[in-house]
Amino acid sequence: MIIDEFRKLGIEIPTVLLPEKNVDLTKWAVVACDQYTSQPDYWESVARLVEENASTLNLVFPEVYLEKDSVEDRIEKINSTMRKYLKENSLIPQSAGFILVDRKTIHTESRKGLILSLDLEEYDYNKGSQTLIRATEGTVVDRLPPRIKIRENASIELPHIMVLIDDPEKTVIEPISKLTDKLQKLYDFDLMMGGGHINGYMVDNEEILQNFLKALEKLTNQQEFRSKYGVGDDKGLLLFAVGDGNHSLASAKGHWENVKKNLTNEEQLKHPARFALVELVNVHDDGLKFEPIHRVIFNVNPKHLLDSMKEFVDYTGCKTFLRFFNTKLELQRELKILENKGSHNIAFVTKTSFGIISVDSPKCTLEVGTLQAFLEEYSRINNNIKIDYIHGEDVVDTLGSGEGTIGFYLPSMNKNDLFKTVIIDGALPKKTFSMGEADEKRFYLESRKIVL
């Protein structure tokens, strides 16, 4: 059976829930909860736009509010709203199948993906894992308990998880995208807050699913896998790499581990909490851009931080040099000169200046590794500081030049190197890259029941 063949690849064909026809989708769909975490005005604008309408804003927990006193109340309200939407039939089950998504933003004409479910038994976010589904960046285990708590009493899940396949020949998702004239269109609308436009199509045709399965199976050929990445038998097959939403998937995994303790082996096979709804995207999709994730540190003395970083890096046996500039243009010119010198050149902005901290003969492969290693140690000693992870240089410009803050600009990573790096080196440093800008992130739209 085709279901069994998909299971071997860690895939479950989901029954997706979509809003009933009277729901205004422009108010229903909101951006991933881990965006705009230092910009509460964005979320306030969303709330004003949504008003009393049915919306995923009422079903998710924007992380900008995670440190508020009303966390428990908010979680309970989310769960009760989920039950309410289900009871009132505001969410309608579709036929079992995938959903082809075509997203247009101000940055790209088209980015294509498939909504499907992945088997959490095939996923391990721990460093050094060799599972079929793996994290691309380090997972901060301390971040999981509050997210697991949100999920443990939830009746449905809404994904902002994007999972990648390495398909340079474009054999898996792209052929389906050429058949939209034969597929049922499920939605077609503009996303709020400048999020672009999105179309969705039901993929439940047996022949299309079979062709998708065959193409995906080819990516799991062991001999071709070893040749493609230049690895031996000691490296397990990596088919799915988590690009966005790793902590959400890790929370789903944690929740499933709790649930399955009380289930028989037979019950575990079909329990809905065993699976997680994701959007599958080809890393070679022309509309998928890798953007750097910058850092802004609050409640800090910039000079003390920079001096501490120089001391920290020098202690590892590297040499560091600091340069300061009056304008960002001067900074950018110097970065251009320093390109391909073999050093890590990490740019920053404070209230009084721009600058570059250069590290010769760095121990880490990527600049983000050099910076993150220091920031984690610095924040351990100085626990009053707050580190935020920022999409977009303009936001770093604004926040990093405030009183008692410093912003670090990081370069982007070549997306073609992602799978090989993860296979050989393991998970990348925390928050190494972002798939697109903040307004290109997944919007909550589709959902799925995770309780019996």
C-alpha positions in Angstrom: 0.0 0.0 0.0 1.1 3.5 -0.7 0.6 4.5 2.9 3.1 1.9 4.0 5.6 3.0 1.4 5.4 6.6 2.6 5.8 5.5 6.2 9.2 3.9 5.3 10.3 7.5 4.3 9.0 9.0 7.5 5.9 10.5 5.9 2.2 10.3 6.8 -0.5 11.5 4.5 -2.4 14.0 6.6 -6.1 15.0 6.9 -5.6 18.8 7.0 -8.1 21.2 8.5 -8.9 24.5 6.8 -11.2 27.3 7.8 -14.8 27.1 6.6 -15.8 29.3 3.6 -17.1 32.2 5.6 -13.8 32.8 7.5 -11.9 35.8 6.1 -8.5 34.2 5.3 -6.7 37.6 5.2 -7.5 37.8 9.0 -7.2 34.1 9.6 -3.5 33.7 8.6 -0.8 35.3 10.7 3.0 35.0 10.5 5.1 32.5 12.5 5.1 33.3 16.3 8.9 33.6 16.5 9.0 36.6 14.3 9.1 40.3 15.3 10.1 39.3 18.9 11.4 42.8 19.6 8.7 44.6 17.7 5.5 44.5 19.8 4.0 47.2 17.6 3.8 44.6 14.7 1.7 42.2 16.8 -0.4 45.1 18.1 -1.2 46.0 14.5 -2.1 42.4 13.8 -4.5 42.3 16.7 -6.2 45.5 15.5 -6.5 44.0 12.1 -8.0 40.8 13.3 -10.4 42.3 15.9 -13.0 39.7 16.9 -12.6 37.6 13.7 -11.6 33.9 13.7 -7.9 33.9 13.4 -4.8 31.8 14.0 -3.7 34.8 16.2 -6.0 33.2 18.8 -4.4 29.8 18.4 -0.7 30.6 18.7 1.6 32.2 21.3 3.6 35.1 19.7 7.0 34.9 21.5 7.0 38.7 22.0 4.6 37.9 24.9 6.4 34.9 26.4 7.9 36.9 29.2 4.6 38.4 30.3 2.8 37.5 33.5 -0.3 36.1 31.8 1.4 33.1 30.2 -0.7 30.4 31.8 -3.9 32.3 31.1 -2.9 32.8 27.5 -2.2 29.1 27.0 -5.6 28.2 28.5 -7.3 30.7 26.2 -5.5 29.2 23.2 -6.6 25.7 24.0 -10.2 26.7 24.7 -10.3 28.6 21.4 -9.1 25.5 19.6 -11.9 23.5 21.1 -14.4 26.2 20.2 -13.3 26.4 16.6 -13.6 22.6 16.3 -17.0 22.4 18.0 -18.4 25.2 15.9 -17.1 23.6 12.7 -14.9 26.7 11.9 -12.3 24.2 10.8 -13.2 21.7 8.1 -11.4 18.4 7.4 -10.1 18.1 3.8 -9.6 14.8 2.0 -6.4 12.9 3.0 -3.6 14.3 0.9 -0.8 16.9 0.6 -1.3 20.6 -0.1 0.8 22.3 -2.7 1.6 25.8 -1.6 2.8 28.6 -3.9 3.9 31.7 -2.1 4.7 35.1 -3.6 6.3 37.9 -1.6 7.9 41.2 -2.3 11.2 39.3 -2.4 10.3 36.5 -4.8 7.7 35.7 -7.4 7.3 32.1 -6.3 8.3 29.7 -3.6 6.8 26.2 -3.7 6.2 23.7 -0.9 4.2 20.7 0.1 2.2 20.4 3.3 2.5 16.9 4.7 3.1 15.1 8.0 6.5 13.7 9.2 6.9 10.8 11.6 8.5 12.1 14.8 10.0 8.6 15.4 12.3 9.3 12.5 13.5 12.6 14.0 16.2 13.4 16.5 17.4 16.9 17.2 20.4 15.8 19.4 23.9 16.5 18.3 25.4 13.7 16.2 22.1 12.1 15.4 22.0 10.0 12.2 18.2 9.9 11.7 16.2 10.5 8.5 15.0 13.8 9.9 17.5 16.1 11.6 17.9 19.6 12.9 20.2 21.9 11.0 21.1 24.0 14.0 21.7 23.4 17.7 18.6 22.9 19.8 18.4 24.9 23.1 16.7 22.3 25.3 15.8 24.9 27.9 13.5 26.5 25.4 11.4 23.3 25.0 9.4 23.0 28.2 7.1 26.0 27.8 6.5 25.0 24.1 5.7 21.5 25.1 3.3 22.8 27.7 1.5 24.8 25.0 1.1 21.6 23.0 0.3 19.1 25.7 -3.4 20.3 26.1 -3.8 21.5 22.5 -6.3 19.7 20.3 -4.8 20.9 17.0 -1.4 21.9 15.6 -0.6 24.7 13.3 2.8 24.5 11.6 5.4 27.2 10.9 7.9 24.4 10.4 9.7 24.3 7.0 11.7 21.2 6.2 14.2 20.9 3.3 15.1 18.3 0.8 18.3 18.4 -1.3 16.9 17.9 -4.8 19.1 19.8 -7.3 17.4 18.2 -10.3 14.0 19.4 -9.0 12.3 16.0 -9.4 10.1 15.8 -6.2 8.0 19.0 -5.7 8.4 20.9 -8.9 6.6 18.3 -11.2 3.5 18.6 -9.0 3.6 22.4 -9.3 3.2 22.1 -13.1 -0.1 20.3 -12.6 -2.1 23.0 -10.9 -4.6 23.1 -13.7 -5.6 19.5 -12.7 -5.6 20.1 -8.9 -8.4 21.5 -6.7 -7.6 25.0 -5.6 -8.2 25.3 -1.8 -7.3 29.0 -1.3 -6.0 32.0 -3.2 -5.6 35.3 -1.2 -3.3 38.1 -0.1 -1.6 37.7 3.3 -1.8 40.4 5.9 0.9 42.9 6.8 2.7 42.8 3.5 3.2 39.0 3.6 2.5 38.6 -0.1 0.1 36.2 -1.9 -0.5 32.5 -1.4 -2.3 29.7 -3.4 -3.0 26.2 -2.1 -4.0 23.1 -4.1 -5.1 19.7 -2.9 -2.8 16.8 -3.9 -4.7 13.6 -3.4 -4.5 12.0 -6.9 -3.0 8.4 -6.6 -0.8 8.7 -9.7 0.6 12.1 -8.6 1.3 10.7 -5.1 3.0 7.6 -6.6 5.3 9.7 -8.8 6.2 11.9 -5.8 7.0 8.8 -3.8 9.3 7.4 -6.5 11.2 10.6 -6.9 11.7 10.9 -3.1 12.9 7.3 -2.9 15.6 8.1 -5.4 17.0 10.6 -2.9 17.4 7.8 -0.4 19.6 5.6 -2.6 22.6 4.8 -0.2 25.2 4.6 -2.9 24.2 7.9 -4.5 24.0 9.5 -1.1 27.6 8.5 -0.2 28.8 9.7 -3.6 26.9 13.0 -3.5 28.3 14.0 -0.1 31.6 12.2 -0.1 30.9 10.2 3.0 31.2 6.6 4.2 29.0 4.1 5.8 29.4 5.8 9.2 27.0 8.6 8.1 23.3 7.9 8.2 21.0 8.9 5.4 19.7 12.5 5.8 16.5 13.0 3.8 14.8 15.9 5.7 16.7 18.8 7.2 14.7 21.2 9.4 15.1 24.7 8.1 12.7 26.8 10.1 10.8 25.9 13.3 13.3 23.4 14.7 12.2 24.2 18.3 8.6 23.7 17.3 9.4 20.3 15.9 11.5 19.5 18.9 8.6 20.4 21.1 6.3 18.2 19.1 8.9 15.4 19.6 9.0 16.1 23.4 5.2 16.0 23.6 5.0 12.7 21.6 7.6 11.1 23.9 5.3 12.0 26.9 2.2 10.7 25.1 3.5 7.4 23.9 4.5 6.3 27.5 0.9 5.5 28.0 0.2 3.8 24.7 0.7 0.2 23.5 2.9 -0.4 20.5 -0.1 -0.8 18.3 -1.7 2.4 19.6 1.6 4.3 18.9 1.5 3.4 15.2 -1.6 5.5 14.5 -1.8 8.1 17.3 -2.0 11.6 15.7 0.5 13.1 18.1 3.2 10.9 16.6 3.2 13.1 13.5 3.9 16.8 12.9 2.5 18.9 10.0 5.3 20.7 8.1 5.9 22.4 4.8 8.4 20.5 2.6 10.6 22.8 0.4 13.4 22.0 -2.0 16.6 23.8 -0.9 17.2 24.5 -4.6 13.8 26.3 -5.1 14.6 29.5 -6.9 12.3 31.4 -4.5 14.1 30.2 -1.4 16.8 32.6 -0.2 19.0 32.1 2.8 19.3 35.2 4.9 21.6 35.7 7.9 20.2 36.0 11.4 21.7 39.0 13.2 22.1 39.6 16.9 21.1 42.5 19.1 22.1 42.5 22.8 20.2 44.6 25.2 21.0 45.9 28.8 24.7 45.9 28.0 27.8 48.2 28.0 29.0 47.8 24.4 32.6 48.6 25.3 32.7 46.0 28.1 31.2 43.4 25.7 33.7 44.1 23.0 36.6 44.0 25.4 35.3 40.8 26.8 34.9 39.3 23.3 38.5 40.2 22.4 39.7 38.6 25.7 37.6 35.5 25.1 38.8 35.0 21.5 42.4 35.8 22.3 42.3 33.1 25.0 41.5 30.5 22.4 44.8 31.3 20.6 43.3 33.6 17.9 44.2 37.3 17.3 41.5 39.9 17.3 41.5 43.4 16.0 38.9 46.2 16.5 38.1 48.9 14.0 35.6 51.8 14.4 33.8 53.9 11.8 31.6 56.9 11.8 29.2 55.7 9.1 27.8 52.4 7.9 29.1 53.2 4.4 32.7 53.3 5.7 32.0 50.0 7.5 30.7 48.4 4.3 33.7 49.5 2.3 36.1 48.0 4.9 34.2 44.7 4.9 34.6 44.6 1.1 38.4 45.1 1.5 38.6 42.3 4.1 36.7 39.7 2.0 38.5 36.4 1.3 41.3 37.2 3.8 40.7 34.1 5.8 39.6 35.9 8.9 36.2 36.3 10.5 35.1 39.9 10.2 32.0 40.6 12.3 30.4 44.0 11.9 28.6 45.8 14.7 26.7 49.0 15.6 26.3 50.9 18.8 24.8 54.2 19.8 28.1 56.0 19.1 29.7 54.1 16.2 29.9 51.3 13.7 32.8 48.8 13.9 34.3 45.5 12.9 35.9 42.9 15.2 38.3 40.7 13.1 39.4 37.2 14.2 42.5 35.8 12.5 42.8 32.0 12.2 39.3 31.4 13.7 38.5 28.0 15.4 35.0 27.9 14.0 34.0 27.4 10.4 31.4 30.2 10.3 31.4 33.7 11.7 28.2 32.9 13.6 30.0 30.2 15.4 32.7 32.5 16.6 30.2 35.1 17.8 27.7 32.7 19.3 30.4 30.8 21.3 31.3 34.1 23.0 27.7 35.4 23.5 26.7 32.2 25.2 29.6 32.4 27.7 29.0 36.2 28.1 25.3 35.8 28.8 26.1 33.1 31.4 28.2 35.4 33.4 26.1 38.5 32.7 22.6 37.1 33.1 20.9 40.6 33.0 21.5 41.0 29.3 19.0 39.9 26.7 20.0 38.6 23.2 17.5 38.8 20.4 17.8 37.2 17.0 17.0 39.6 14.2 15.9 39.3 10.6 16.9 42.3 8.4 19.8 44.8 8.7 17.5 47.7 9.0 16.1 46.4 12.3 19.7 45.9 13.6 20.4 49.5 12.6 17.5 50.7 14.7 17.8 48.5 17.7 21.5 48.2 17.8 22.0 52.0 17.9 19.9 52.4 21.0 21.0 53.2 24.5 22.7 50.2 26.2 22.6 48.0 23.1 24.9 46.6 20.5 23.9 45.0 17.2 26.0 42.4 15.3 25.6 42.0 11.5 26.3 38.5 10.2 26.9 37.3 6.6 24.6 34.8 4.9 25.4 31.1 4.4 25.5 29.4 1.0 22.4 27.2 1.0 24.0 24.7 -1.4 26.4 23.8 1.4 23.7 23.1 4.0 23.1 19.3 3.7 26.8 18.4 3.4 27.7 20.6 6.4 25.0 19.0 8.5 25.9 15.5 7.4 29.6 15.9 8.0 29.8 18.4 10.9 26.5 18.0 12.6 24.1 20.8 13.5 25.1 24.3 12.8 25.4 27.0 15.6 22.2 28.3 17.0 20.3 30.7 14.6 22.9 30.4 11.8 20.5 31.3 8.9 17.0 32.2 8.1 15.0 31.0 5.1 14.0 34.5 3.8 13.2 37.7 5.6 10.7 37.9 8.5 7.8 38.7 6.1 8.6 35.6 4.1 8.1 33.2 7.0 5.3 30.7 7.0 1.9 32.0 7.9 -0.3 29.8 10.0 -3.1 28.6 7.8 -3.5 24.8 7.7 -4.0 22.8 10.9 -4.4 19.1 12.0 -5.9 17.4 15.0 -3.3 15.9 17.3 -5.8 14.2 19.8 -8.0 11.2 19.3 
